[in-house]
C-alpha cells in the first residue's frame, strides 16, 4: 500500500470516528459478539492458518490464541457498560460545593502493529480493548505470518464497517509509511529494536504509545523445589510455540549444587513431552522463517551443547537445545533468544545472581522456583520486571485481572480486560459548580494577612 492510499484510509477512519464518536455501548458490544461468532464459525480455518505459519498444534492454537480472545470478548460484553459509566469522586473543599467526576472517552484513530509469534491472539486482544473503548483501529499484522494475516483481514472485514477497523498487509516498508502519519494512539508488539523506531516516530507527533516488547526473562532455581515438577513447568514454558514466546524463560540461573540434577530432569521432561525424536512430534512447532532460523544457528556458534542442537533448515525444525554456561558477552546472553535454546548458568550466592540480573535488567517476565520465602521476597523487591511467577512459568498472562506489560527495555504500558479499557481511554476530569456559594477570599483584593488563609488551605 502506498502513502496516498494510507492517507485516504486514515481519512476514512477519521470521518467514521467523527460521526460515531458517541457510539452507543450496546453497539460496541454487538460488534464484539459478532466477532466472537465469526471466529467460532471459522475456527478450523484459523487452526489451518496457524499451522501453515508456525506448525502450531491445534491444542496450542486454541489455548494460546483463540481462548484468550474469547475470554477478552466475554469480559467486555459483561462489563463494558459499568466500565464506561462516569466515575464520581469526592470534591475538594476549596471548590465546595461541586460535583466532581471522570469521563472515559476514546482517543480516536489507533494504529496497531502486531507480531508473528502469536499472530491471531496478539492482533485481536488489544484490538478488542480498543474497540470496546470506542476507538477505530488500523491493524498492520506481521508479514511473517501471511496465512494468519489473510485470515485476520477476511474475518474483520465481515464484522466491522469500513472506517472502524481496517487491516493493512505488507512488509516493514508499509509499517514505515504508516508510522509517518499522525495517529491518536499507537500500540506496538514486537522487538525492542523495532520498538525504539516506533517510539521515535510517535515522538514526532507527541503521540501516546504502548510498547509490548520482550527482554531476557530469567528463571531462577534454588534447589528447594521438587525438581521433576520444576523441570516440567520450565520445559512447558520454554518450548511452547517452539520457544517463540516473549515471556518464555530465556535462561536459567540454578544453584551450583543443583545444576546437574536439574539438567537431567529437564532432558527427561523434554522427552516426556515430545518423545526421543522431537521432529516426529505433532505437539512441537517450527521456526517462523529462515532468517530467524539462521539467527538461532548463529547464537549457537562456539557454545557447549548439553542436549539437543538437532535441526533441519529446510523444514525449519529446530529441536530443544540446552547450552552449558555461555559467556556473559555471547549473543545467547546479550540478546533475547526467542527460540528453543535454553542456556543454563549457575550461581553460588546472591552476588553471583546480581551480577547477571543487574546486567540483563527490566525483563518482561521474572521466574523464581523456590520454597524460601525470604529469598523470593528479596528478589521481587530488588529487581524491576514486567510480571513475575513463583514456581511456574507463563501463567500470569492468562489472568485477565492482572495487567500485562513491561518496563524499560521490555515495554511501556500494560493491557488485558479492564486494563485495556483504561489504556485506550482518555480520562476527562470534570468539575461542575453551582452559583449559590463562593469563598470570597479567592478573589482580589486578597486578604492582607495570610495566617488564617494558610491554616484553612492546608486543611483542604
N, C-alpha and C positions, 0 to 999 in steps of 0.2 A: 504493500500500500504506500502510495507516495504522499508527500506532505500536504498536497492540496486536498486529497480525499480525507486525510486525517483531520484537517481543519474543518471540512464540511461535516464530518461525523461529530466532531466536537460541538459545532453549532447546533446540530440536531439534538444533541443531549442537553445543551443549554436551554434550548427552546422548550424541550419536554419538561425540564426541571422548573422553568419559569411558570409554565402552565399548570404543573401538577405539584407545586411546592407544598401545598397544604392537602396533599392526597390523604384520604381517609385511612385510618389504621386498618379497618376491615378490608380495604382494597389491597394493602400490602400483605395482609395475612392470606388473602385469597391467591395472590401471586405465588407465595411461598408454598401453599398447599398444592397448587398446580405443579410447581417444580418437583415436589416430592412424588406426586402421582406420575409425572413423566419419567422420573428416574426409576421408579418401581417398574414401569411398563417397559423400560429399555435396559433393565439390569444385565441381561445376557450380552447385549451389545457393548456395555461398559466393561464387563469382565473380559470380553474378547479384545477390546482396545488396550486395556491394561496389560493383557498377556502379550500382545504384539509389541508393545513398547518396552516392557520390563520383565516379561515372562512371569508375571505375578500369579501365584496360585489363587484359585477362586476364594478360598477362605481368607487369605490376606487381603484380597481386593475388597471383600465385603467388610471385614472387621476394621481395616485401617483406612478405608476410603468411603464406602457408601454408608456404613453405620454412623460414622461421625457426622455426615451431612444430614442424615435422617434425624439424629438427636438434636442437631442445631435447629432444624426447622421446627421440630416438636416444641422446643423451648420457646421459640418466638411466637408460635401460634397460641401458646398458652399464656405467655407473659407480656406480649408486646403492648397491650392496652395499658397495663399497670406501669410498665417502663416509660411509656410516652406521656403519662399524666404529669402536669406541673407538680413540682415538689415545694411544699410550703416550708419556710424556715422562719425562725423567730427573728423579730426585728430588733434593731439597735435602739436603745433608749434615746439616743441623740436624734433619731428620726421619728420618735413617738408623736402621734400614732401612725402606723403604716402597715401595709400588707406586703410581705417580702416572699418572693418565690423564684424558682428556677424553671426555665422552659428549655426542653431539649429540641433543637432544630437540626435538620440535616446540613452538612457542609455544602453539598451541591453535586458537582460532577467529579467523580472519583476515578483515577487511573489505578488499575491493579495489574501487577506483573507477577505471574505465578511460576513455580519451578516444575521440574520434570520428575522429581523422585516420588512424590505422591500427587500426580498431576491432576487428578479429579478432586480429591478432598481439599488440597491446599489452594485450589482455584475457587471452590464453591463455599467453603466455610466462611471465609472473610466476606465473600460476595453476599451471602445470606444476611450477615450482620449489617452490611452497608445498605442493602435494600430495606431491611426492617427499620432502619433509622430514617429512611425516606430519601436516600441519595439515588443518583443514577451511576452506572458503572460501565466503564470501558475496560474490558479484560484482555490482557495480552498473555495467552498461555505460552508455555515453553515449546519452541520448535523441535526440541529434542524428544518430545513425546507426541509425534504428529497424529497418531491414531486417536489418542485421547483428546487432543486439541480439536480434531474434527468432530468428535462426539459432543464436546462442550459447545461448539458453535451451533451444531444442529439442534441440540436439546434446548439450549437457552433461547434460540430463535422461536421455538414453539411455545415458550412460556411468557416471555416478556415482549412488550411492544417496542417498536423502533424508537430509539432515543432514551429508553430506560436502561436496557442492557445490550451491549454490543461486544462481539468477540473479534479482535483484530489478530489475525495469524501472521507469522513472519519471523524473521531472524533478528539478530542483535541490531541490525541497521534500522529495522522497523521500530524497535524499542527506543533507539536513539531519537528517531523522528518524533515519537510520542512524547518523549521527555523534553523536547524543545517547546512544546505547547505549555500553556499555563493551566493548571488544574486546581480544583478547590482542595483536593487531598490526594496523596499518593500512598499506596500500600504495596510494598515490595517484599517478596520472599525469595531468598537466594543466597548467594555467597557474599562474604564480607567485601571482597574486591569490587563486585558489581554494586553492592550496597552503597559504597562510597561514591560511585559515579551517580547513582540515583540521588543521593543526598546533595551533591554539588548542583545537579540540575534543579532540584527543588529549591535550593538556596537562592537561585537567581530570581525567583518569584516570591520568596518567603512562604512557600507552600508547606503546610504541615504534612508530616510523613510518619509512617510506621515502617520500620525495617525489621523483618524477621530473618535473622541470619543464622550463624552456626557457631563454630569455635571448637576448641579442644576439650570436650566433656570428659572429665576424669572419672575413673571407677576405683575407689579406694577399698582395699580388702585387708582387714587387720588380723584375720585368722580366728576370730572369736565366734563366727557364724558357721553353721553346718555347710561344709564345702560342696557337697553334692547339689544341694538346692541353690547355693550361691552361684555355682558354675552354670547350672541350668538357667537361672534367671539372667545371667550375663550373656550366655550364648543366644538366648531368645532375643534380647535387646540389641545385641551387636549384629546378628546376622539376619534379622528381619529385613526384607526388601534388599537382600544381598549387601547389607551394611550401608545402604544409601539412605540414611535417615539422619536428619540434622541433630537429633538428640540421642543418637546411638552412643554407647560408651566408646570413646575414641582411643583410650589407652587405659591400662590397669596399673595401679600402684599397689603392690602387695607386700606385706611384711616379709622380710627375707626368709625367715624360717618356714613360711607357709607357701612360698613360691612354687616349689617342685610339686607339692600335693595339689595345689590349685591348677597348675598346668595339666596334670594328669586328669583331673576331674573335668576340665573344660574339653579336653580331647574326647573323653568318654561321652560327654553330653552333646558334642557336635555330631558324633556318630550315632548316638541315640536318636537325634533329631532328623538327620539327613542320610544315615547309612554310611557304610565304609567307602562307598563310591558316590560322592555327593553329586556328581554330574548326572546321575540317573534319578535323582530325587525330584519328584514333582512338586515338592514343597520349598525348593530353593530357586531363587530368581536369577537374573542375569544383569550384567553391567549395561548401562543405558546406551552407550555408543563407544566406538573405537578410541576416540580421543580421551575419554575418561579411563578406558581400559589401559591405554598407554601411560596415563598419569599414574595409575596404581602400579603398573610394572616398574616405572621409574622410581617410585617410592621404595621398592624392594631392593634396589641395587645396593650391593655391599652389605646387606643385612643378614643376620644369623636367623635362619628359619627353624623354629622348633617343631612346627607341624604345618602340613599343607603346602601351599605355594603352587598347587596344580592349577593350570589354566589353559584355555583354548581361545585364542583371539578371534578366530573365525566365527565361533559360536558365542562370543562374549561371555564365556564361562570363566569365572574367577573363584576358585574354591576358598573356603575358610582357611585363613592363614594366621599362624601365631609367630610373632617375631620376638626374639630374646634381646632385651636390654639395648635398644637402639640408642645411638649417641644423641645427646641433647640438641646438637646443631644439625641433625639429619632432617630430611624432608618429612619423615614419619612423625617427628616431634614438632617441628616448626609449623606445619600446615595441617589443616583439618583433612583427615584421610578420606572420609565419605565412601567407604568401601569395606570389603570383608577381610581387612587386615587388622589384627589385634596385637599391638605392642605390649609387652609385659616388662614393667620396670619394678624394681624392688626398693624398699626403704627400711631403715633400721630405727629411725626416730623422727620426731616432729620436724627437726631441722632438715632432714632429707626430704620430707614431704613438702615443706615450704619452698625449698629450692626449685622444685618443679612447678608447684601450684602458683607461685608468685610470678614465674616466668610465663606460664600459659594462662593468664588471668582472664576473668569475665567469661567463662564458658556459658553456653546456653543451658546445659544440664550439669548436675553435680550428683554423683552416686557414691554412697558410702555403705559398705557391708560391714556391720559391726554390732555387737551387743554391749559395747562400752558406752554408756550414755554420756559420760563426761567427754570422751573422745569425740562423739558425734556432735555434741553441743559446741565444742571448741571449733570444729571445722566449719559448722554452719555460721558461727559468729565471725570467724576470722577471714572468710573468703566471700567474694562477690560473684553471684551467678544468677542465671535466669530462674531456675527452679531446681529443687533437689528431691531425690527419692532415697529413703533409707531402706536398705535390704531388698531392693528390687530395681528394675530399670524401666524407663519409658512411660510407666503407668500414670504419671501426673498429667500427661497430655489428655487422658481420657476423662478427667474430671472437669465438667463444664463450670463448676463453681470456682475453679482455680484460674487466675489469669495466666495466659501463656505468652511468654515473650522473653527477650534477652536484655542485656545491659552492656554498655560499652561496645566492644567488638562483636558481641553476639546479638546486638539489635537495639531498637528504640521502640517502646510502646508494647502493649500486650492486648490480647483479644480472647475470644470464645464467649458465647452466650451473652450474659449481661455485660461483660467487659467489652464485647464487640459493639453493643449498642452505645455504651459510653464513649468508646473510641471514635465512632463515626458520627457522633452528635456534638454540635457546639452547644455549650450551656449558657443560656442567656439569663443574666441576673436582672430581676425586676423589683423595683420598689414603688408602691403606689400609696400616695398620701392624700388625706382629706385636707380641707382648709380651716377646720374649726380650732386648730391649735398650732402655735409656733413658739419656739423658745426664743424670746426677744433678744437674748444675749448673742445670738448668732449673727445678727445684722449690725452694721455700723450705724451710729458711732458705738465702738466697742467699750465695755466696762473699763474704767481706769485701773481698777485693782484686779489682778489675776488670781488672787488667793482662793476665793470661793469657787471661781470657774474651774481652776485647776483640780480642786478636790472633786467637783462634780464630774468633770470629763474623765478623770482616772477611774471612776466607778462604772462608766458606761462603755 
